[in-house]
Amino acid sequence: MLGVLRPSSPSSPFHNDGLVCRVQFLSLSSLGKQETFPHSKNPTPRTRVGDLFNKSLRLGTLPEDWKLANVVPAYQKDHKDQGENYRPISLLPIVSKVLERCIFNNIKDHVLSLIAKCQHGFIAGRSCVTQLVGAYLDNGGQVDIIYLDMSKAFDKVSHHKLLQKSAPDCPRGPQSAPECPRVPQSVPEGPRGPQRAPECPRGPQSAPEGPRVPQRTQGSILGPMLFLLYANSLPDVVHSSQNATFADDIKIFKAIKSPCDSKDLQEDLSNLVSWPNSAGLPFNYSKCKAQRVTRKVNPVRHNYQMGGTDIEITKEEKDLGVLVTDDLT
């Protein structure tokens, strides 16, 4: 824990209350200092906050104050006067972020080793570049690409299903404890308690508020890695095509040499349509697109479908910020 505290900074460009952040940091740094217990049978150095963290993990619970968060709207795209164009970001207490960092440092190597090779987001050594390269290698043939759009994927992760998915992957070995530490399961389905949430701008065309869905806390340290673990089963339903993902940005692609190849790609696409039923991460069919990358005069043509609806064929598509044309010019 002390190793996590030393490089920490009491200021953050994303924190809207510098004074509170500074006080929390100084208090936690003070409580994190090592002290010995001379009258104890086992006088090893310990930290007071470390004892709280260990007890939290042992009991599988979190103090209520550690769950409080300031929620601020982060602008994404389009019109700034419409609330649906903002994403809620939770500014979490430093003490809970230090606990998350301690857990992250201890489990990241094991968890990331379980993530499929086609996933390029939030993983050291992989990036947007590595995700883009595989699909657009020009070999003079034809590659059909399906771009898939998830509907607010990060906001629809079910905590209950996440715990079910992560339980079998608990690291075990000859030197591991008889039981894995209990990950605190009392994390709310989204921030709760006394929160300060600045109002998002709303215009006359703003969408009405819908029912609340289970949410992954935006702004957490463990959140991105847990999302990768949650969506890790997606490649299992793709059999004859290739797929490349960057967090929730997904595309499947296949070299097309005959109509049979197009049918195989369609079959994998149909399998993906049924995948959200188990994961709870639905696709937005209206934003999914197909692209034929080729310089052939007479390419193999196929109308791909999702849920009985034809996917729009596009000549150019922005993929992870890169504009891709169907002839790669």
N, C-alpha and C positions, 0 to 999 in steps of 0.2 A: 504494500500500500504506500509506503514511504517513497518508493520509486515512482509511483504514479503522481504523488503530490509535488515532488521536486521540480519537474519541468512544467508544472501547471502555472497558468497565469491568472491573476485575479480580475483581469479585464477581458471582455469579449465583445467583438463588434455586433454580436447578435443579442446581447443582453440589454434590456431596456432600463435597467436600474443598476448603475455602476456602484452606488453606495452599498446596496444590499449584497451585491456580488463580492465586493471587497471585504465586507464584514464576515460573510460566509467563508471566504477563502482563508482569512487570518485565523478565524476560530478553528477551522478544520485543520490547518497547518499546526496550530498549537496542540490540539488534541491528538494529532498524529505522531507526536514526538515519542520516541521510545523511552520506556521507564522499566526499571527492574523492581522486583518484589523480594527484598532480602530475606523476609521471614517465610517465604514460600518454600515448599519442598523442591520445587523445580524453578529456580530463580532465573529463568530465561527472559530476555528483553521482550516486551509486548507493547502494543499500542492500544490505547483506550478505544479509539474509533474502530480499530481492527477487531476488537472483541465484539462490538456491536454488529459489524459486518458478518463475522463468523456465526453469531447467534441468529442473525436474519437468514443466512443460508441454511443453518441447521434446522430452523423451525419452518422455513418456507414462507415467511411473512415479511412485510415491509412496514415500518412505522408510517402512520397516516401522513405526517408532515413531509415525508420524503416523496410523496406522490403529488404534492401540490405543484402547479406549474402556471407560469404566465403564458397565455396563448396569444400570439400575434399573427396577423394575416401577412403572408408573403405573396407578393404579386407573381403571377406566372406568365400570362399572355393575354392578348386581345384587349378589350376595353377595360380601363381601370375603374370605371364607375359601376361595374357589375360584380357582385359578390362571388359568383361562381368561378371567377377568374383568379381567385386567391386561394392559397393553401394554408391551413392552420399549422403554425410551427410552435411547439411547446418549448419554452425556456425553463429547463429543469433545474432544481436545486443542485448546488455543487456536490453536496454529500452523496446524492443518489448517482451523480455522474461518475464520482470517484469509485463507488461500488461497482457500477457498470464496467468501468475501465479495468478494474481488478479482475472481474469475471471474464471480460473479453480477452485480456492478456493470457489467461490460463486455458481458455477453451478454443481460441481462434485457430491454432494449428490443426487440432483434431477436426473441428467443424468444417473448416475450409477444405480439408482433404476429402470431405464427403461430397462437396459441390461438383456438379457435372462440369466436364471440360468445356462445354459450349457456353457456360456462363462467364461473362467477362466483366461484370460490374462489381465494384467494391472488393476486388481481389488483387493483391500485390502482383505485379508482373503482367497483368492483363489490363486492357484499356479499350477505349473506343476504337483505336487503331487496329488492335488485334481482332476486335469483333468485325470490323469492316473488311479487312483484307481477304478473309476466306471466301466470301460470297462473290467478290467482284474480280477475281482473277480471270483475265480475258484469254481464253484458249481458242478463240475463233469459232466456238460453238454457240449454244444457246443455254442460258440459265434462267429459269423462271423463279421469281422470288415473291413470297407472300409476306407482306408487312402486317403484323397483328397489333391491335391496340387494346390494352386492358382498361377497363373502366375503373379509374381511381384505385389501382391495385393496392397501394400502400395503406389506403384507408379501410380496406375490406379484409384484412387478415384477421381471422378468428383466433383469439388467444387459446380457446379450448382445443381447436384442431392443431394449433402450433405445438402445444404441450404433448399432444398425442404423437405428432411427427418426430419431436425431439427426444422423446423418452427412449426409443430403441437405439438411438445413437449415442447414448451416454457412454463416455470412454471407460473401458475396463482393461485391466492388464494384471500381470502378476504382482505389481507393486501398488495397484490401486486399492482404495478403501473398499470394504465390503459393500458399501452403498455410496452412490454418487451424491454429492451435495444437492439438496433440494432447491431448485431454482424458485425464487419467490413467486408464488402463484396468485398473490393478492394484488397484482398490478391491475389497475382499473382498465375497463374497455375504452380508454381514452381519458384525458386529464379530468379530474374532478376536484371538488373543494373550492375554497375561495380563490377564484382566478380573475385576473384582469385581462379581458379580451377586448382590445380596441375594435370598434365597429368597422366592419368591412364596408366599403362604399357600396351602395345599392342604387340601382337605377330602375326606371319603369319596366325594363324587360328582364329584371333579375328573376331567377327561378325561385319558386316557393320552397320553403324549407321542407325537406323530406324526412323520413324516419331515420333515427340515429342507427348507425351500424357499428359493429365492433371495429375499433381503430388501433393501429399501431401508433404509439406516441411518436409524432414527428419531432425529430431533434435528438433522439436518444442515440447512445453509442452502440448498443447491441442491436438496435432496430434493423439496419441494413443487412447484417449478417443473418439475423433470424429470418428476414424475408427471403434471402437466398435459400435457406434451409426449407422454408415453407413451400417455395415454388420449385423445389429441386426434382419433383416427380414429373415435371412437364416433358423432358426429353424422352421419358419411357414410352410415350404414346406415339412417338415419331419413329417409324421403322425403316422406310426406304429413302427418306430424304435427309438432308442435313439441316441443323438449326443453329442459330447463333442468337444469344440473348445478352442484353446489358441491363441488369436489374429487371424492369418490367417492359423494356423494349425488346420485342421478339420478332424474328423473321425465320421462315423456313424456306429452303431453296433446293433445287435439284437441276442437274444437267439434263436437258431435254434433247433426246436423239430420235424419239419416235412418240406417237400418241400414247403408247403404253406408259412411258415415263410421266406424261402429264396425268394419267389416271392414277399412278402411284402417288404423285404429289397431292392429288385431290383426296385420295384415301387417308393420307396422313393429316391433311387439313380437317377432314371429317372427324378423325380421332381427337384432334385438338378441340373441336367444338364440344365434345362430351367431357373433356377434362375439367372444365370449370365446375361441373356438377359436384365433384368431390373436393375441389380446392376452394370453391366459393369465390373465385376470381373471374368474373364474366368478361367476355370480349365485347367490345363495341363494334358490331358488324359494320355500321355505317362509316367507320373510320379505317377499317381494314382495306388494304389495297394490294393489287397484284402488278408485277412488272416483268416484261420479257426483255432480258438483257442479251442482245445479239446484234450482229451486223448482217445477218442473213437476209437475202431478198425475200425468201419464202420460209419464214419460221413456222414451227409447229404451233398452231393456235388452239387454245382451250379456254373455255369460260369457267373459271373456278367459282365455287359456291360455298357459302357458310350459312347454315340454317335455312337452306332453300332459297337464298338470295344470292344473285350474281355479285361478285366482288368487282369493284371498279378497276379497270385496266389503266394504269398511268404511264406516261412517257417519261416523267421525272418525279423523283420523290426525295424528300429531305430525310436522310437516315443519320441519326446522331449528329445533326448539324451540317452534314455533308450532302450537297445536292447531287443526286445520282441520276443520270439520264440513261435511257434504254440502249444507247449505243456507246456509252462510256466516253463521250466527247466532252 
